[in-house]
Every structure is written in C-alpha cells, then in structure tokens.
Amino acid sequence: MKTSAERLAVLGCAGLVAASVAGCGSVTDAVKGDGDKAITMGTTSVTNALDPAGAYDAGSWLLLRNTFQSLLSYPAASSAPGPDAAQSCEFTAGEATQYRCTLKSGLKFSNGHALTAADVVFSIQRTLKINDQSGPAGLLSSVKSVEAKGDTEVVFHLGQPDATLPAKLAGPAGAIVDQEVFPADKLLGNDKLVGSGPYKIDSIEPMAGGTGGPGKVVLSPNDKYTGDAKLRNKKFTLRYFDKPADLKASLDKGEVDLADNSLEPNTAAQILSDQQGGKTDLRVVEGDSSDTRYLVFNTKDPVGGNVAVRQAAAQLVDRKALARDVFARTVQPLYSMVPAGVSGHNTAFFDRYGDQDVTKAKAILTAAKVQTPVKITLTWSRSRAEGAESETLKKQLEAGGLFQVTVQHEPDWDAFKKGWAEGKYQMYTIGWFADYPDPDNYVAPLVVEGGAYHHGWDDPQISQKLVPDTLKQADRAAATTAYGQIQGIVATNAPLIPLFQNKSFFASRSNITGVESTVDTTGFFRFWEIGRVGK
C-alpha cells in the first residue's frame, strides 16, 4: 500500500507531522469540547465477515485496524512498520527466513484476558488453518511454523525468504485474537469479536436487506488498552452504506459527520467547489491515494483465456476519458500494476499499448484469427461512479465493432466475491487497497498463481524466479529492477488491466477536526485522531 497515500490515516499527536504516535498519551485522554458526542463516519466499503481470519477487504480492515492490535503497525506518514503489541522485532537468520518478536508487558484484550505470545501463535496458525477463500491467509503463506518462547517471545520460521513479513504482520492479517474466545477452525460471528486495540465493539446492527454484513458498528474506548493511541473522541460509530448517494444524503442531514473516499466523484468535486466558494459548511480534504482499480479477465474462460482478446482490450481502454468524463478527475490514469508514488512504479502498459487505438486492436485480433465482434460479459458490483464506469468501458471496447459487451451488475458484494472466486465471470472490474507500502503487494497477491481475484493466469518466470528473488531483498529499493520486469510480462499477457488510481476526497462537517491530518502514506485510518469542536 502506500507510498502514495492510500486510505484515511492520521498523523500523530496534535500539532505534529511525525512518523510515530509514541508518547502521545493514553486511551483515556480526549480533546476538550463536544468530546462526549459520538463521531459518526460513513463508508460504502461494505463488508461481510469481520473475523480477521476471514476479512480481506477495505470495509473490514477499516474497522479491524482500530479494534485489534498486531505485533507491528504503521506510524503516521511512515513507510516502515514500528512496534504495536511488540516491543521489538527483527530478522535473526540470513535471507529473511527467521523473524523474532518480543511482546510488551501487561497486554490485555478488552475482556480482561491477558494477551501473550501463545495468542499470537494461535492467531497466525488459525488464519492459516481456516484458509478462508475471502480471507488473508495468502499473506502469511511464507510462514512455515511459529512458536512461543515463554509469554513474551514469538519466533516465525519461514519456508522461504520473505522480507515483507514485517509489513504483512503490521495489518489486520496479523491481528492478534483471544484464543479463549475464537474457535481454532472456523470464523467467529461478528457480534462476538474481542480485540485489544484502542476501541472495543459495543454493538453491531446488520446491513439493511439481510446481506449478513454490518450496517452500523458502535465503538467505545477499550479501557484495557495500554498502547500509545490518544483518543480524541469518547465514542466512534462506523456506518456502512449501500450507495454513495445514500451516504451523501446522510451527510447533508447531519446523520454522518464525515465520509471516507466513498462519495460519487462528481459529488466530491462539487463539494470542493462549493467549499471554495463559501456555499457549504462541508469541507473536503484532498490528497493522493494508492488505491487502484483493474479490469480483470477470467483466463480459464474460452474468451478471456485468449491472450489476443486481452491485448486488444488493453489497446482499446481509454483511461484518460474514464478519469475525465466518469470520475471528474478524482482519479488518475494508471499504466502499471504498481501505482505512482510507490517504489517500482512504471508505465509498462502505456509503453506497450499507448493511447486507445482501434486500428492496432483490430490488427491484434486479426493476426490471432479471432472472429469479431468478440462477445464478452462485463460484471461489476461496486463503483464510486455506479454503472457509468462499466457503461463507459463497454463503449470503449466496442469502438470499431471489435467487441460486443454485455454489462451485468451483481449488487450483492458477497455474491460478487464468491462469483469471481468460482470463475463465474468472464471479465470484471475490481479495486485493490494494498496491505502494506511495498510493490510486492501490488504484484504477488494480484498476479501469482491466479491472484486474489482468481483470474487463473500465472507465469513461472514471475512466480518461481522474479518474485522469490525480490523477497530476499531487505533493501527494498534493490528490488525495483525485478518489479519492472514483472510488470512488463504482465502488460504483455494482460490477465488484468490497470485502469486508474484514486485521489482521496474526504468530506466532513466543519466542526470535525483531525481530517486535515489524515491523508498520509500509511493507508491506516485512525479513528482516535478525529475530534469535534463546538456543537
């Protein structure tokens, strides 16, 4: 994730633009003013499972980062993880194959149970054992075994070098769960979760419509938390909305105090314009983002499995038009797997395909003896531009009569994830929020052995040679050349086509504080930094 800001995350203590929140006070501290009133945040990043072993999307991680601890975490504005539940961590074997952490003393879960090294071991082993198809087990695949030495020491033994393990452990994939509460072989219900982070979950209301996912989650300070976070509110509520328009309506009514980067692009742009003209009491904070979006092919499908079809599609996509006409310039065109601002970024897709060119696309299909128009279905579920994104892609692909695209909408997010995992779709649009600020997280999870979105494509040169070599490089800058090679291979084969990376537009009411500091490079939205002044 993230050397270009990825998700809402906050800088350290008030007045500081620092790389750490250490020493910022305790969980009981809060700003003066209207601090007793709950801060309510809205998002359209809906989710289903909140158990860390089954949660691997923006909506769940937004919540888990604030309710669970990991061994490590990302200090504000930092590209390197620092201590969270751990006092210290380090690699203790050559080529990054053994990793040792020492826990802080006195750690407790919100239910009062002690948090020990045994809980850390249980958490990692549990995620790997459950191996939920929608969960983050793949991030921990390098872990061969993990052992506790006493109550405070944990040792990871890796099956292969993995210089990115500290970064992976610093997110919800490394969330520490209570072994006395969580079952070892199945997911725990959302209403039973217990963590050790700055907040505890007081209540969860289901999403309207019976999807099974949360619609409203009410949090309060975890009085057993002994970490460095300084809470600037005494209650925080997270509301999940099905549509950007519903979120905007709640923001206008005052039912929501702030919105993450979920508003429809033209709406965010209009609020910003009105703010500049003094026409609204809403404010918009604009920043960079390394959230990315891709057009994905099912390469096991007879149509999507034809590389000429994918290359022709890559030749027809007009990213500039998408950014300008559909997303009101709230996104920027992306021509590589790795976004701008992250080490390893290049322009591999532009270098190979350039701008939209119908003549070149036709030549690709003709040379491969592909009959036109190519009939293919494009499926989508969630988009800040709603159906306009897919309809625009349909028009672009149908330029020159080379494709005949049927657009299909799957509004149920959980059903959509299940559909791509089971290979039901030919072509689909999907966003990616990276897990850690390293080019590896835009490559290995998306490309190797079919990737998280189950496109079914794999290249041995990437999966067996280039990626393993990069993971031996503790100096991540030394891996840049290999990542350039990887992206060149992906551009040639186009199992997925990068479309754009987001810019961040976070809207809030004028009396909400801390939002100005929240757009940094970590992708970590720290609820505790958001406060309120006045009524």
RODO-2510 file (C-alpha; in nm, 4 decimals, decimal comma):
residues 535
     n   res          X          Y          Z
     1     m     0,0000     0,0000     0,0000
     2     k     0,1235     0,3119     0,0131
     3     t     0,3892     0,5338    -0,0553
     4     s     0,1243     0,7417    -0,2180
     5     a    -0,1464     0,7903     0,0428
     6     e    -0,3916     0,5134     0,0367
     7     r    -0,6681     0,5326     0,2803
     8     l    -0,7711     0,7739     0,5505
     9     a    -0,4952     0,7769     0,8087
    10     v    -0,3950     1,0333     1,0603
    11     l    -0,0728     1,1953     1,1655
    12     g     0,0433     1,1701     1,5228
    13     c    -0,0296     1,3982     1,8185
    14     a    -0,1969     1,7336     1,7733
    15     g     0,0333     1,9751     1,6008
    16     l     0,2816     1,7085     1,4986
    17     v     0,3616     1,5919     1,1486
    18     a     0,5597     1,2947     1,2699
    19     a     0,6379     0,9364     1,1822
    20     s     0,5273     0,7977     1,5144
    21     v     0,2485     0,8329     1,7662
    22     a     0,4626     0,7055     2,0510
    23     g     0,4342     0,9115     2,3651
    24     c     0,1035     1,0710     2,2617
    25     g    -0,0756     0,9735     2,5797
    26     s    -0,3193     0,7081     2,6881
    27     v    -0,6539     0,5846     2,5680
    28     t    -0,8345     0,7867     2,8327
    29     d    -0,7208     1,1267     2,7060
    30     a    -0,9659     1,3218     2,4887
    31     v    -0,9896     1,6699     2,3446
    32     k    -1,1932     1,9327     2,5167
    33     g    -1,5196     2,0482     2,3654
    34     d    -1,8039     1,8275     2,2470
    35     g    -1,5995     1,5124     2,3018
    36     d    -1,8804     1,3084     2,4588
    37     k    -2,0882     1,3023     2,1420
    38     a    -2,0186     1,0116     1,9080
    39     i    -1,8309     1,0793     1,5866
    40     t    -2,0099     0,9033     1,3015
    41     m    -1,8223     0,8089     0,9866
    42     g    -1,9793     0,6728     0,6700
    43     t    -1,8377     0,4457     0,4031
    44     t    -1,9648     0,2477     0,1055
    45     s    -1,6903    -0,0107     0,1538
    46     v    -1,9422    -0,2690     0,2664
    47     t    -1,8199    -0,5956     0,4061
    48     n    -1,9454    -0,9231     0,5476
    49     a    -1,7050    -1,1071     0,7796
    50     l    -1,5164    -0,9089     1,0460
    51     d    -1,3216    -1,2005     1,1933
    52     p    -0,9574    -1,1267     1,0983
    53     a    -0,9173    -1,4802     0,9573
    54     g    -1,1944    -1,4173     0,7030
    55     a    -1,1660    -1,0424     0,6463
    56     y    -0,9726    -0,9114     0,3495
    57     d    -1,1410    -0,6008     0,2128
    58     a    -1,1413    -0,2271     0,2760
    59     g    -1,4621    -0,2263     0,4789
    60     s    -1,3494    -0,4835     0,7337
    61     w    -0,9899    -0,3629     0,7628
    62     l    -1,1098    -0,0085     0,8267
    63     l    -1,2688    -0,1379     1,1464
    64     l    -1,0121    -0,4013     1,2444
    65     r    -0,7204    -0,1593     1,2407
    66     n    -0,8890     0,0273     1,5254
    67     t    -1,0147    -0,2654     1,7337
    68     f    -0,7291    -0,5184     1,7131
    69     q    -0,3578    -0,4950     1,7717
    70     s    -0,0892    -0,6603     1,5639
    71     l     0,2729    -0,7121     1,6555
    72     l     0,3584    -0,4102     1,4439
    73     s     0,1741    -0,1136     1,2996
    74     y     0,2477     0,1762     1,0686
    75     p     0,3223     0,5035     1,2430
    76     a     0,1663     0,8028     1,0725
    77     a     0,3303     0,9080     0,7475
    78     s     0,5792     0,6199     0,7633
    79     s     0,6640     0,3583     0,5032
    80     a     0,8189     0,1250     0,7615
    81     p     0,6305    -0,0560     1,0399
    82     g     0,7008     0,0129     1,4055
    83     p     0,6064    -0,1592     1,7333
    84     d     0,2447    -0,2101     1,8352
    85     a     0,1875    -0,5121     2,0608
    86     a     0,5544    -0,5962     2,0153
    87     q     0,8315    -0,4156     2,1932
    88     s     1,0748    -0,5119     1,9192
    89     c     1,1038    -0,7383     1,6143
    90     e     1,3945    -0,8372     1,3911
    91     f     1,5116    -1,0905     1,1355
    92     t     1,7566    -1,3296     1,3004
    93     a     1,8573    -1,5506     1,0070
    94     g     2,0127    -1,4896     0,6660
    95     e     1,7946    -1,4159     0,3627
    96     a     1,4981    -1,3198     0,5808
    97     t     1,3939    -1,6706     0,6905
    98     q     1,3518    -1,6275     1,0677
    99     y     1,1776    -1,3413     1,2467
   100     r     1,1686    -1,2868     1,6224
   101     c     0,9425    -1,0534     1,8235
   102     t     0,9301    -0,9653     2,1920
   103     l     0,5928    -0,8530     2,3273
   104     k     0,5320    -0,5565     2,5534
   105     s     0,4352    -0,6448     2,9089
   106     g     0,0861    -0,6123     3,0557
   107     l    -0,1100    -0,6506     2,7322
   108     k    -0,4791    -0,7374     2,7667
   109     f    -0,7810    -0,7949     2,5457
   110     s    -1,0906    -0,5816     2,6033
   111     n    -1,2481    -0,8668     2,8053
   112     g    -0,9583    -0,8558     3,0519
   113     h    -0,7843    -1,1733     2,9315
   114     a    -0,4057    -1,1492     2,9150
   115     l    -0,2542    -1,1231     2,5668
   116     t     0,0526    -1,3456     2,5472
   117     a     0,2834    -1,4977     2,2885
   118     a     0,0548    -1,8012     2,2829
   119     d    -0,2271    -1,5808     2,1487
   120     v    -0,0010    -1,4547     1,8714
   121     v     0,0893    -1,8095     1,7722
   122     f    -0,2775    -1,9151     1,7882
   123     s    -0,3814    -1,6214     1,5692
   124     i    -0,1323    -1,6935     1,2922
   125     q    -0,1912    -2,0683     1,2965
   126     r    -0,5678    -2,0159     1,2999
   127     t    -0,5717    -1,7901     0,9930
   128     l    -0,3567    -2,0395     0,8033
   129     k    -0,5691    -2,3352     0,9145
   130     i    -0,9054    -2,1813     0,8314
   131     n    -0,7634    -2,0562     0,4998
   132     d    -1,0890    -1,8799     0,4163
   133     q    -1,1199    -1,8104     0,0440
   134     s    -1,2091    -1,4487     0,1215
   135     g    -0,9511    -1,4131     0,3980
   136     p    -0,5854    -1,3011     0,4235
   137     a    -0,4164    -1,6412     0,4714
   138     g    -0,2242    -1,5921     0,1480
   139     l    -0,0338    -1,3035     0,3032
   140     l     0,1063    -1,5447     0,5627
   141     s     0,1922    -1,8246     0,3198
   142     s     0,5663    -1,7838     0,3828
   143     v     0,5207    -1,8853     0,7486
   144     k     0,6266    -2,2493     0,7883
   145     s     0,5809    -2,2514     1,1638
   146     v     0,5528    -2,0115     1,4538
   147     e     0,6379    -2,0800     1,8170
   148     a     0,6049    -1,9110     2,1539
   149     k     0,9011    -1,8998     2,3888
   150     g     0,7527    -1,8079     2,7202
   151     d     0,4798    -1,5460     2,7443
   152     t     0,6561    -1,2668     2,5595
   153     e     0,8655    -1,4112     2,2758
   154     v     0,7423    -1,5252     1,9329
   155     v     0,9578    -1,6790     1,6600
   156     f     0,8478    -1,7141     1,2994
   157     h     1,0193    -1,9803     1,0896
   158     l     0,9708    -1,9114     0,7197
   159     g     0,9570    -2,1673     0,4428
   160     q     1,1173    -1,9206     0,2037
   161     p     1,2671    -1,5734     0,2322
   162     d     1,0100    -1,3024     0,2932
   163     a     1,1471    -0,9554     0,3548
   164     t     0,7899    -0,8228     0,3517
   165     l     0,6723    -1,0261     0,6545
   166     p     0,7022    -0,7298     0,8966
   167     a     0,4802    -0,5236     0,6677
   168     k     0,2244    -0,8052     0,6450
   169     l     0,2145    -0,8505     1,0213
   170     a     0,1507    -0,4771     1,0613
   171     g    -0,2002    -0,5068     0,9176
   172     p    -0,5175    -0,6986     1,0093
   173     a    -0,3708    -1,0168     0,8581
   174     g    -0,1532    -1,0143     1,1695
   175     a    -0,4338    -0,9189     1,4090
   176     i    -0,3993    -1,0910     1,7454
   177     v    -0,7118    -1,2714     1,8680
   178     d    -0,8030    -1,4199     2,2049
   179     q    -0,7529    -1,7985     2,1967
   180     e    -1,0102    -1,8334     2,4756
   181     v    -1,2789    -1,6741     2,2570
   182     f    -1,2054    -1,7523     1,8925
   183     p    -1,2510    -2,1086     1,7633
   184     a    -0,9398    -2,2586     1,6058
   185     d    -1,1078    -2,3996     1,2952
   186     k    -1,3921    -2,1665     1,1966
   187     l    -1,4837    -1,7992     1,1830
   188     l    -1,6397    -1,6234     1,4803
   189     g    -1,9634    -1,4277     1,4419
   190     n    -1,9324    -1,0527     1,4005
   191     d    -2,1163    -0,9880     1,7263
   192     k    -1,8680    -1,1880     1,9341
   193     l    -1,5374    -1,0260     1,8355
   194     v    -1,2854    -0,9344     2,1047
   195     g    -0,9646    -0,7435     2,0345
   196     s    -0,7011    -0,5439     2,2179
   197     g    -0,6955    -0,2254     2,0093
   198     p    -0,7857     0,1284     2,1187
   199     y    -1,1580     0,0639     2,0700
   200     k    -1,3933    -0,2177     2,1613
   201     i    -1,7110    -0,3063     1,9746
   202     d    -2,0244    -0,2158     2,1731
   203     s    -2,2876    -0,3145     1,9185
   204     i    -2,3397    -0,4138     1,5563
   205     e    -2,6561    -0,3571     1,3565
   206     p    -2,6925    -0,5627     1,0381
   207     m    -2,6996    -0,4053     0,6948
   208     a    -3,0496    -0,3446     0,5682
   209     g    -3,1602    -0,6062     0,3184
   210     g    -3,0373    -0,9093     0,5097
   211     t    -2,6944    -0,9392     0,3437
   212     g    -2,5393    -1,0595     0,6697
   213     g    -2,2833    -0,7817     0,6822
   214     p    -2,2703    -0,4965     0,9342
   215     g    -2,4638    -0,1763     0,8709
   216     k    -2,3676     0,0135     1,1836
   217     v    -2,0890    -0,0544     1,4325
   218     v    -2,0696     0,1412     1,7590
   219     l    -1,7307     0,1621     1,9286
   220     s    -1,6153     0,2908     2,2649
   221     p    -1,2694     0,3209     2,4239
   222     n    -1,1117    -0,0062     2,5321
   223     d    -1,0117     0,0643     2,8913
   224     k    -0,7770    -0,2344     2,8896
   225     y    -0,5688    -0,0873     2,6058
   226     t    -0,2210     0,0262     2,7128
   227     g    -0,0791     0,1361     2,3792
   228     d     0,0218     0,4766     2,2511
   229     a    -0,3020     0,5930     2,0860
   230     k    -0,4560     0,9084     2,2276
   231     l    -0,8314     0,9144     2,1719
   232     r    -0,9847     1,2461     2,0705
   233     n    -1,3398     1,1161     2,0966
   234     k    -1,5276     0,9084     2,3529
   235     k    -1,7364     0,7135     2,1059
   236     f    -1,6995     0,6363     1,7377
   237     t    -1,9649     0,4946     1,5069
   238     l    -1,8975     0,3460     1,1641
   239     r    -2,1913     0,3240     0,9240
   240     y    -2,1878     0,1220     0,6026
   241     f    -2,3931     0,2492     0,3097
   242     d    -2,5028     0,0608     0,0029
   243     k    -2,4766     0,3572    -0,2336
   244     p    -2,2736     0,6816    -0,2468
   245     a    -2,5986     0,8796    -0,2842
   246     d    -2,7271     0,7386     0,0454
   247     l    -2,4038     0,8378     0,2186
   248     k    -2,4234     1,1915     0,0767
   249     a    -2,7868     1,2255     0,1911
   250     s    -2,6904     1,1264     0,5467
   251     l    -2,4003     1,3709     0,5383
   252     d    -2,6352     1,6502     0,4318
   253     k    -2,8822     1,5629     0,7098
   254     g    -2,6111     1,5634     0,9739
   255     e    -2,6560     1,1916     1,0425
   256     v    -2,2939     1,1365     0,9413
   257     d    -2,0051     1,3620     1,0457
   258     l    -1,7536     1,2562     0,7852
   259     a    -1,7261     1,0313     0,4816
   260     d    -1,4278     0,8392     0,3577
   261     n    -1,3319     0,8307    -0,0092
   262     s    -1,6722     0,6826    -0,0985
   263     l    -1,8677     0,9727    -0,2405
   264     e    -1,9590     0,9733    -0,6075
   265     p    -1,6745     1,1589    -0,7874
   266     n    -1,8840     1,4463    -0,9211
   267     t    -2,0348     1,4942    -0,5750
   268     a    -1,6934     1,5204    -0,4099
   269     a    -1,5785     1,7635    -0,6781
   270     q    -1,8925     1,9759    -0,6285
   271     i    -1,8490     1,9896    -0,2503
   272     l    -1,4917     2,1047    -0,3022
   273     s    -1,6084     2,3734    -0,5438
   274     d    -1,8838     2,4884    -0,3060
   275     q    -1,6352     2,4941    -0,0189
   276     q    -1,4036     2,7192    -0,2154
   277     g    -1,6979     2,9464    -0,2963
   278     g    -1,8246     2,9589     0,0622
   279     k    -2,1505     2,7861    -0,0291
   280     t    -2,1413     2,4922     0,2127
   281     d    -2,0474     2,4086     0,5701
   282     l    -1,8980     2,0815     0,4478
   283     r    -1,5271     2,0534     0,3923
   284     v    -1,3266     1,8312     0,1620
   285     v    -0,9696     1,7228     0,2233
   286     e    -0,7984     1,6215    -0,0992
   287     g    -0,4896     1,4029    -0,1200
   288     d    -0,3124     1,1345    -0,3140
   289     s    -0,4093     0,7701    -0,2910
   290     s    -0,2563     0,4420    -0,3935
   291     d    -0,5900     0,2613    -0,4142
   292     t    -0,6041     0,1103    -0,7613
   293     r    -0,8659    -0,0351    -0,9950
   294     y    -0,8358    -0,3040    -1,2597
   295     l    -1,0266    -0,4706    -1,5389
   296     v    -0,9814    -0,8434    -1,4693
   297     f    -1,0201    -1,1374    -1,7084
   298     n    -1,1051    -1,4953    -1,6238
   299     t    -0,8270    -1,6588    -1,8224
   300     k    -0,9836    -2,0028    -1,7742
   301     d    -1,2808    -1,8843    -1,9799
   302     p    -1,2585    -1,9589    -2,3554
   303     v    -1,2891    -1,5887    -2,4400
   304     g    -1,0840    -1,4341    -2,1593
   305     g    -0,8296    -1,7118    -2,1967
   306     n    -0,7267    -1,5852    -2,5411
   307     v    -0,4313    -1,3510    -2,4922
   308     a    -0,5135    -1,1687    -2,8158
   309     v    -0,8558    -1,0764    -2,6764
   310     r    -0,6970    -0,9366    -2,3621
   311     q    -0,4322    -0,7455    -2,5562
   312     a    -0,6958    -0,5967    -2,7853
   313     a    -0,8950    -0,4859    -2,4808
   314     a    -0,5814    -0,3247    -2,3360
   315     q    -0,5411    -0,1425    -2,6661
   316     l    -0,8968    -0,0065    -2,6520
   317     v    -0,9217     0,1140    -2,2906
   318     d    -0,9117     0,4933    -2,2682
   319     r    -0,8036     0,5732    -1,9138
   320     k    -0,7917     0,9472    -1,9695
   321     a    -1,1577     0,9511    -2,0732
   322     l    -1,2521     0,7451    -1,7665
   323     a    -1,0712     0,9868    -1,5380
   324     r    -1,2126     1,2955    -1,7094
   325     d    -1,5677     1,2025    -1,8059
   326     v    -1,6696     0,9443    -1,5470
   327     f    -1,4684     1,0269    -1,2352
   328     a    -1,4496     1,4072    -1,2701
   329     r    -1,0691     1,3945    -1,2438
   330     t    -1,0889     1,2419    -0,8948
   331     v    -0,8713     0,9565    -1,0244
   332     q    -0,5583     0,9489    -1,2356
   333     p    -0,4813     0,7055    -1,5205
   334     l    -0,2704     0,4065    -1,4208
   335     y    -0,0461     0,2206    -1,6653
   336     s     0,1218    -0,0287    -1,4345
   337     m     0,0386    -0,2708    -1,1557
   338     v     0,2241    -0,0546    -0,9046
   339     p     0,0755     0,2949    -0,8597
   340     a     0,2586     0,6228    -0,8855
   341     g     0,4287     0,7144    -0,5607
   342     v     0,5165     0,3561    -0,4713
   343     s     0,8650     0,2213    -0,5380
   344     g     0,8624     0,0094    -0,8535
   345     h     0,6026     0,2137    -1,0418
   346     n     0,6491     0,2333    -1,4185
   347     t     0,4375     0,2765    -1,7314
   348     a     0,4530    -0,0766    -1,8718
   349     f     0,1015    -0,0738    -2,0221
   350     f     0,1481     0,2668    -2,1862
   351     d     0,4866     0,1616    -2,3198
   352     r     0,3279    -0,1397    -2,4879
   353     y    -0,0153    -0,0087    -2,5910
   354     g    -0,0026     0,3703    -2,5771
   355     d    -0,3362     0,5504    -2,6028
   356     q    -0,6564     0,3936    -2,7344
   357     d    -0,6021     0,2735    -3,0917
   358     v    -0,8762     0,0822    -3,2738
   359     t    -0,6532     0,0017    -3,5710
   360     k    -0,3902    -0,1650    -3,3524
   361     a    -0,6572    -0,3560    -3,1587
   362     k    -0,8068    -0,4848    -3,4844
   363     a    -0,4632    -0,5930    -3,6054
   364     i    -0,4071    -0,7934    -3,2856
   365     l    -0,7361    -0,9809    -3,3269
   366     t    -0,6855    -1,0338    -3,6994
   367     a    -0,3358    -1,1765    -3,6524
   368     a    -0,4740    -1,4229    -3,3960
   369     k    -0,7661    -1,5134    -3,6265
   370     v    -1,0208    -1,4055    -3,3632
   371     q    -1,3696    -1,3593    -3,5029
   372     t    -1,5251    -1,0199    -3,4338
   373     p    -1,7180    -0,8879    -3,2627
   374     v    -1,5819    -1,0678    -2,9575
   375     k    -1,8801    -1,1401    -2,7332
   376     i    -1,7986    -1,0994    -2,3665
   377     t    -1,9773    -1,0109    -2,0410
   378     l    -1,8500    -0,7396    -1,8057
   379     t    -1,9644    -0,7805    -1,4441
   380     w    -1,9404    -0,5145    -1,1761
   381     s    -2,0575    -0,4786    -0,8166
   382     r    -1,9270    -0,1634    -0,6500
   383     s    -1,8091     0,1598    -0,8089
   384     r    -1,7994     0,5193    -0,6918
   385     a    -1,9345     0,6082    -1,0365
   386     e    -2,2051     0,3415    -1,0131
   387     g    -2,2868     0,1950    -1,3580
   388     a    -2,1260     0,4801    -1,5523
   389     e    -1,7820     0,3193    -1,5228
   390     s    -1,8848    -0,0122    -1,6787
   391     e    -2,1008     0,1511    -1,9444
   392     t    -1,8070     0,3691    -2,0462
   393     l    -1,5747     0,0685    -2,0620
   394     k    -1,8356    -0,1083    -2,2751
   395     k    -1,8379     0,1817    -2,5240
   396     q    -1,4598     0,1934    -2,5337
   397     l    -1,4263    -0,1799    -2,6001
   398     e    -1,6986    -0,1692    -2,8638
   399     a    -1,5167     0,1005    -3,0610
   400     g    -1,4765    -0,0130    -3,4210
   401     g    -1,7163    -0,3024    -3,3681
   402     l    -1,4418    -0,5261    -3,2305
   403     f    -1,6261    -0,6280    -2,9125
   404     q    -1,9861    -0,6859    -2,8140
   405     v    -2,0051    -0,6298    -2,4398
   406     t    -2,2932    -0,7214    -2,2120
   407     v    -2,2842    -0,5367    -1,8793
   408     q    -2,4021    -0,7326    -1,5771
   409     h    -2,4473    -0,5892    -1,2267
   410     e    -2,4152    -0,8026    -0,9142
   411     p    -2,5250    -0,5731    -0,6277
   412     d    -2,4526    -0,8283    -0,3546
   413     w    -2,0854    -0,7807    -0,2679
   414     d    -2,0511    -1,1179    -0,1010
   415     a    -2,2078    -1,2903    -0,4006
   416     f    -1,9728    -1,0975    -0,6290
   417     k    -1,6668    -1,2194    -0,4389
   418     k    -1,7987    -1,5742    -0,4482
   419     g    -1,8648    -1,5398    -0,8204
   420     w    -1,5133    -1,4374    -0,9154
   421     a    -1,3642    -1,6998    -0,6833
   422     e    -1,5677    -1,9673    -0,8624
   423     g    -1,4830    -1,8396    -1,2099
   424     k    -1,8385    -1,7386    -1,2977
   425     y    -1,7455    -1,4118    -1,4683
   426     q    -1,5648    -1,3534    -1,7964
   427     m    -1,4457    -1,0004    -1,7233
   428     y    -1,4998    -0,7805    -1,4174
   429     t    -1,3909    -0,4556    -1,2557
   430     i    -1,2461    -0,4567    -0,9076
   431     g    -1,0496    -0,2223    -0,6844
   432     w    -0,7424    -0,3028    -0,4784
   433     f    -0,6410    -0,1463    -0,1496
   434     a    -0,2927    -0,2673    -0,0725
   435     d    -0,1982    -0,4179     0,2605
   436     y     0,1465    -0,2669     0,3041
   437     p     0,3610     0,0005     0,1339
   438     d     0,5686    -0,2206    -0,0916
   439     p     0,5483    -0,3030    -0,4655
   440     d     0,5218    -0,6683    -0,3690
   441     n     0,1656    -0,6111    -0,2529
   442     y     0,0600    -0,4947    -0,5980
   443     v     0,2263    -0,7917    -0,7626
   444     a     0,2293    -1,1151    -0,5613
   445     p    -0,1359    -1,1091    -0,4409
   446     l    -0,2701    -0,9984    -0,7793
   447     v    -0,0576    -1,1924    -1,0244
   448     v     0,0997    -1,5054    -0,8755
   449     e    -0,0976    -1,8290    -0,9261
   450     g    -0,4170    -1,6604    -1,0353
   451     g    -0,4112    -1,3836    -0,7785
   452     a    -0,6629    -1,2794    -0,5158
   453     y    -0,9202    -1,2115    -0,7858
   454     h    -0,8868    -1,5594    -0,9348
   455     h    -0,8063    -1,4640    -1,2939
   456     g    -0,6360    -1,8004    -1,3356
   457     w    -0,3172    -1,6741    -1,5029
   458     d     0,0340    -1,7484    -1,3818
   459     d     0,3797    -1,7013    -1,5303
   460     p     0,6594    -1,9251    -1,3948
   461     q     0,9208    -1,6576    -1,4564
   462     i     0,7300    -1,4311    -1,2185
   463     s     0,6092    -1,6801    -0,9578
   464     q     0,9174    -1,9045    -0,9438
   465     k     1,2020    -1,6643    -1,0131
   466     l     1,1373    -1,2905    -1,0014
   467     v     0,9041    -1,2639    -0,7007
   468     p     1,1134    -1,5017    -0,4844
   469     d     1,4250    -1,3011    -0,5702
   470     t     1,2622    -0,9741    -0,4640
   471     l     1,1675    -1,1238    -0,1289
   472     k     1,5326    -1,1803    -0,0428
   473     q     1,5995    -0,8082    -0,0695
   474     a     1,5835    -0,6496     0,2735
   475     d     1,6778    -0,3289     0,0933
   476     r     1,3513    -0,2909    -0,0962
   477     a     1,4928    -0,0335    -0,3387
   478     a     1,7233    -0,3045    -0,4719
   479     a     1,4190    -0,4953    -0,5988
   480     t     1,2995    -0,2201    -0,8352
   481     t     1,4524    -0,3709    -1,1491
   482     a     1,2825    -0,7051    -1,0924
   483     y     0,9473    -0,5362    -1,0409
   484     g     0,9950    -0,3585    -1,3715
   485     q     1,0463    -0,6945    -1,5426
   486     i     0,7375    -0,8378    -1,3763
   487     q     0,5174    -0,5522    -1,4919
   488     g     0,6474    -0,5867    -1,8456
   489     i     0,5428    -0,9530    -1,8512
   490     v     0,2002    -0,8673    -1,7087
   491     a     0,1491    -0,5955    -1,9721
   492     t     0,2301    -0,8424    -2,2489
   493     n    -0,0188    -1,1005    -2,1222
   494     a    -0,2795    -0,8646    -1,9736
   495     p    -0,4622    -1,1004    -1,7354
   496     l    -0,5747    -0,7797    -1,5714
   497     i    -0,5537    -0,4239    -1,6994
   498     p    -0,4795    -0,1335    -1,4630
   499     l    -0,7333     0,1446    -1,5110
   500     f    -0,6643     0,4171    -1,2563
   501     q    -0,5515     0,5027    -0,9059
   502     n    -0,7721     0,7094    -0,6824
   503     k    -0,7229     1,0507    -0,5442
   504     s    -0,8594     1,0880    -0,1932
   505     f    -1,1541     1,3153    -0,1168
   506     f    -1,2726     1,3016     0,2433
   507     a    -1,5765     1,5135     0,3248
   508     s    -1,6683     1,6232     0,6772
   509     r    -1,8779     1,8735     0,8648
   510     s    -1,6965     2,1950     0,9507
   511     n    -1,6781     2,1172     1,3250
   512     i    -1,4922     1,7891     1,2767
   513     t    -1,1201     1,8076     1,3468
   514     g    -0,8250     1,5903     1,2532
   515     v    -0,9309     1,5194     0,8950
   516     e    -0,6692     1,7600     0,7563
   517     s    -0,4005     1,5372     0,9028
   518     t    -0,5441     1,2065     0,7921
   519     v    -0,4242     1,1718     0,4345
   520     d    -0,0795     1,0197     0,4683
   521     t     0,1188     0,7328     0,3246
   522     t     0,0116     0,4522     0,5549
   523     g    -0,3430     0,3702     0,4446
   524     f    -0,4365     0,3491     0,8123
   525     f    -0,7472     0,5450     0,9200
   526     r    -0,7003     0,6114     1,2897
   527     f    -1,0422     0,6747     1,4377
   528     w    -0,8895     0,8084     1,7570
   529     e    -0,7453     1,1162     1,5850
   530     i    -1,0881     1,2507     1,4821
   531     g    -1,2473     1,5042     1,7163
   532     r    -1,5202     1,7664     1,7294
   533     v    -1,5278     2,1313     1,8342
   534     g    -1,8390     2,3154     1,9494
   535     k    -2,1821     2,1660     1,8988
***
